[in-house]
Amino acid sequence: MRAQVETTLRGPESYSLARRVVDEMQAANVWPTPVNFELWLHYLGDPEGPLGREIQRLLAADEPFTDAMSDMLAAEYLPRGRLSEEIRDAGRVLDRELASVADAISKAHQSQSAYGDTLADASAGIERVENPDGLKTLVTTLTTATLKVQNENAALEKKLETSTREVAKLREHLEQVRRDAMTDALTNLANRKAFDEHLSAACEAEDADSKALTLAVIDIDHFKRFNDTWGHQTGDQVLRYVASVLARVARHPRMAARYGGEEFAMIFPSESAGTVEAALNAVRHEIASRALRRRSTNDELGAVTISAGFAQRKRGESASALLERADAALYVSKRNGRNQVTAADVLDKAA
Ligand code: C2E
């Protein structure tokens, strides 16, 4: 479908699609920033695709299109496009470097074989040298040929050094691109894509070594109400604050991610249910006890609380089933009054 949008953008309907994008963004009160434009282009070009459906859901829920929201959607739904562009660019640089190294090697090869011919000629000619002048000419020819080969070797060496540096820069750049594609821009935590990959790798690792694996989902209580009262910029700061507390707790091998709007997730490999519960409760206490202030006015924002649910993976359980159980436990925390942590096995026993 992405390819279909790209094709439309280079065809007769491109301008009408672009105009429709601007009209629809205006109708929905969305700023025509480059990121929003790209998002809406893909949404209108493919309304039934995953991005299209998500934007329709947000519009139906009357969710505002803050910069943070746009960044998250872009990170979630557009990175592959960006990534492949960066990868294409990297491919072009590599092609160029390889072609120029191959060219330098072929030149060096030619001059080496020319030098070989010169030496063979000299060795045949030495028999025919009759006087010192003849010998002098022969030595001059050999010296010139040797110098030429030395210069060409030095040039090849330099070319190889430059190419090695270019390739190292490229590798660093690609590493950065890969990190960006896996990071949530607002909170700097891992994004959902990175989380999903990490979770399935953790499940595989658990299958191999059968150590415990626990998944927690964490949600900020009444976040929508908070956003409506204090505005989205302050809402974004709260997301950053909760993320900063989670990041401190999620030292390797634990892992924390922003999973959706105000939802976070954590993976705890090889830990007992008791330690996980204690860690989540420590996070919950820390967040609830901090008095946040609105930076622009210094207004006291009141307490922000979180609810959490966690589940320990059953043998062979799929990542989505594990997530579902952790979500169900989170739901119980919400239903029982929020600002609490619930273990899924409590529900399992009750059932
Ligand atoms: P930030 O504004 O970039 O702040 C990064 C870190 O700098 C904070 O990490 C904290 O260690 C320190 N810091 C910044 N401003 C102050 C300050 O006025 N007083 C003190 N004591 N330390 C300060 P921390 O606490 O983990 O917060 C992470 C992020 O959460 C902050 O990033 C900000 O975006 C948000 N945040 C935290 N507390 C508040 C708050 O009271 N009001 C607002 N609006 N945002 C907050």
Boltz pocket constraint, residues with backbone or C-beta under 6 A from the ligand:
constraints:
  - pocket:
      binder: B
      contacts: [[A, 234], [A, 236], [A, 237], [A, 238], [A, 240], [A, 241], [A, 242], [A, 244], [A, 245], [A, 291], [A, 292], [A, 293], [A, 294], [A, 295]]
      max_distance: 6.0
